[in-house]
Amino acid sequence: MSLVFDLAAVKRCVECRGCEYDCPSFKVIEGYNPTLVGQDILAGRAEDWLTHQMIWQCLECHTCTERCPQKYSWETILTQLKKESIARQLAPEAVTKAWEMFIKTSRLGEPRLAPRKKYGLPEPSASGVADLRRLFPDVMK
Amino acid sequence: MNGYALFWGCTIPARFPFMEKSMRSVLNILDVDYQDLDGFTCCPEKSLVKNFNPALWELTAARNVSLAERAGLNIITPCNGCYGTLKGISSRLRTFPVEANRANEALAPLDLAFHGRARVEHLIEFLHDQLGLGKIRAKVVFPLRGMRLAVHGGCHLVRPSNAIHFDDPIKPAKFDALVAALGAESVDHSTKLTCCGGYLSRVGMQELNLTMAGEKLKELTELGVDALTTCCPECFKIFDSFQPLLQKKGAEVSVPILTISELAALAFGVAPEELGLKDHRVDVSPFLQKFEAIRRELTDELGL
């Protein structure tokens, strides 16, 4: 895989910054500034960001996408970098562990049975993991 | 199709079974035709699974919606993540027939197909848009009058708006209207649209998540709201389960967290002890004391 960006859109994004003060991460996380990523992409240094924690600080909350006049947004750039980071097995351990749980169980957590009895809740519904194994035999374990 | 399949997702059954209790109570009181359906998997979580394998994300989501469609049911989910995925895929496949055909070719061996007949609704969307505020108000026995509540709809209840098609993505109002229908005041606040930050914990950055959640909880503590209300287990987890961690670090935060189902159940007359509110990490007794005063006053007033 390789990193290909819409450079004209990245350039407009770097010059605009209209979403900055609506971005929850920009407001709270010191140093979080995806414009720096955009500038590096334009300078041909996208790969430098594949191991940088900043790409994982984008919450995918879609606020910037809603604000973006060209419907491109910081999120598009950072999600593309996340995907490439995953493909090169550079993602944070917590991300990889969650994925492992999903491909093993088809869920991100197993139902707790004791509290269900306490609240008089019915038995949890049967899982569809067998179907997913059939659809994706090479991915699901 | 009039009936509903309940799509709980992973987090509620794994961490917060009491959320099921209050939502089922509310749906029963509202005479909603619902059932549990076998065969659902994780929705699957968009920010995780789609980034690993977009085709798997799309087909797994399409399969979940198709299961409801085959049973002649719509879907209600009380989770923003599940809503984002299931409604997102429904919007996409309803818009792009080529993609729907591709999904259906893959689903055919499972005797499933997506025709776009099943509606996917978040609980808030169901209550506000399908049922309507009038039917909510009609069931209120103890209006939450005098209660000052902060509403946290969360990101994926309304965004991305080009797929969710539910409420204004920047100034949503429907969750607030529900709170008002229960008799409470929705208190405006500057951090209203701020994300809970749950994603940060999921990528191993819990400290940053605490900082982000702390900003909102500090503001709400200063405003002296009676509670923060949520409609998503992830947001609930961050503001309720993580709040004691902030308190341990010395943050002056103290905000009871209640889900919309818990609020509605209380207003509809369900006894607080039936709802599992003691399983919240943040003590809800300040809220309940005020609510008890409302109940006593109304009980005396109406001779109940």
Contacts between the chains, C-beta under 8 A, distances in Angstrom:
chain1	res1	chain2	res2	distance
A	22	B	170	7.9
A	22	B	193	7.7
A	24	B	194	5.1
A	24	B	195	4.4
A	24	B	197	6.9
A	24	B	212	6.4
A	25	B	212	7.7
A	27	B	194	7.6
A	27	B	215	7.9
A	28	B	197	7.8
A	28	B	208	7.5
A	28	B	211	5.8
A	28	B	212	4.8
A	28	B	215	6.0
A	29	B	208	5.7
A	29	B	211	7.5
A	29	B	212	7.6
A	53	B	205	7.3
A	56	B	203	4.4
A	56	B	205	7.1
A	57	B	200	6.9
A	57	B	205	7.0
A	57	B	208	6.9
A	59	B	155	7.3
A	59	B	195	5.0
A	59	B	197	6.5
A	59	B	199	4.5
A	59	B	200	7.0
A	60	B	46	7.4
A	60	B	47	4.5
A	60	B	199	6.3
A	61	B	155	3.9
A	61	B	156	7.9
A	61	B	159	6.9
A	61	B	195	4.4
A	61	B	199	7.8
A	62	B	155	6.3
A	62	B	156	7.6
A	62	B	159	3.8
A	62	B	160	4.6
A	62	B	169	7.5
A	63	B	155	7.2
A	63	B	159	6.9
A	63	B	170	7.9
A	63	B	193	7.3
A	63	B	195	7.7
A	65	B	159	7.3
A	65	B	160	5.9
A	66	B	159	5.8
A	66	B	160	7.1
A	66	B	161	6.2
A	66	B	169	4.6
A	66	B	170	6.1
A	67	B	170	7.7
A	79	B	51	6.7
A	82	B	51	5.3
A	83	B	51	5.2
A	86	B	51	5.7
A	86	B	52	5.6
A	92	B	203	5.1
A	92	B	204	4.8
A	93	B	204	6.4
A	94	B	202	6.3
A	94	B	203	5.5
A	94	B	204	3.7
A	95	B	48	6.9
A	95	B	202	7.4
A	95	B	203	5.5
A	95	B	204	7.6
A	98	B	45	7.7
A	98	B	48	5.4
A	98	B	202	6.5
A	99	B	48	6.3
A	99	B	49	7.4
A	99	B	52	5.4
A	102	B	42	6.0
A	102	B	44	6.3
A	102	B	45	7.5
A	102	B	48	6.9
A	102	B	49	6.1
A	106	B	41	3.9
A	106	B	42	5.9
A	106	B	44	8.0
A	106	B	60	7.9
A	107	B	10	4.7
A	107	B	14	7.8
A	107	B	41	6.5
A	107	B	42	4.9
A	108	B	10	4.2
A	108	B	11	7.4
A	108	B	14	7.8
A	108	B	42	5.4
A	108	B	44	8.0
A	108	B	45	6.1
A	108	B	48	7.6
A	109	B	10	4.4
A	109	B	11	6.1
A	109	B	13	7.4
A	109	B	14	3.0
A	109	B	15	6.7
A	110	B	13	8.0
A	110	B	14	6.0
A	111	B	13	3.7
A	111	B	14	6.1
A	111	B	17	7.9
A	112	B	13	7.0
A	112	B	14	6.2
A	112	B	15	7.5
A	112	B	17	6.2
A	115	B	17	4.2
A	115	B	18	7.2
A	115	B	276	7.8
A	115	B	279	7.5
A	116	B	13	7.9
A	116	B	17	5.4
A	116	B	20	7.9
A	118	B	17	7.9
A	118	B	276	7.7
A	119	B	17	5.8
A	119	B	18	6.2
A	119	B	20	7.1
A	119	B	21	4.3
A	119	B	276	5.9
A	120	B	21	7.6
A	121	B	17	6.0
A	121	B	20	5.4
A	121	B	21	6.4
A	121	B	24	7.5
A	122	B	36	6.3
A	124	B	13	5.6
A	125	B	36	4.8
A	125	B	37	6.2
A	125	B	38	4.9
A	125	B	39	7.3
A	125	B	40	6.4
A	126	B	38	4.1
A	126	B	39	6.3
A	127	B	39	7.5
A	127	B	40	7.6
A	127	B	41	6.3
A	128	B	38	7.8
A	128	B	39	4.0
A	128	B	40	6.0
A	128	B	41	4.6
A	128	B	63	7.2
A	128	B	64	7.7
A	128	B	67	7.3
A	129	B	41	6.3
A	131	B	39	6.9
A	131	B	41	7.7
A	131	B	63	6.5
A	131	B	110	5.5
A	132	B	41	5.8
A	132	B	60	6.2
A	132	B	63	7.7
A	134	B	109	7.2
A	134	B	110	7.0
A	135	B	59	6.1
A	135	B	60	7.8
A	135	B	63	7.2
A	135	B	106	6.4
A	135	B	107	7.9
A	135	B	110	7.4
A	136	B	56	5.6
A	136	B	59	7.8
A	139	B	53	6.4
A	139	B	56	6.0
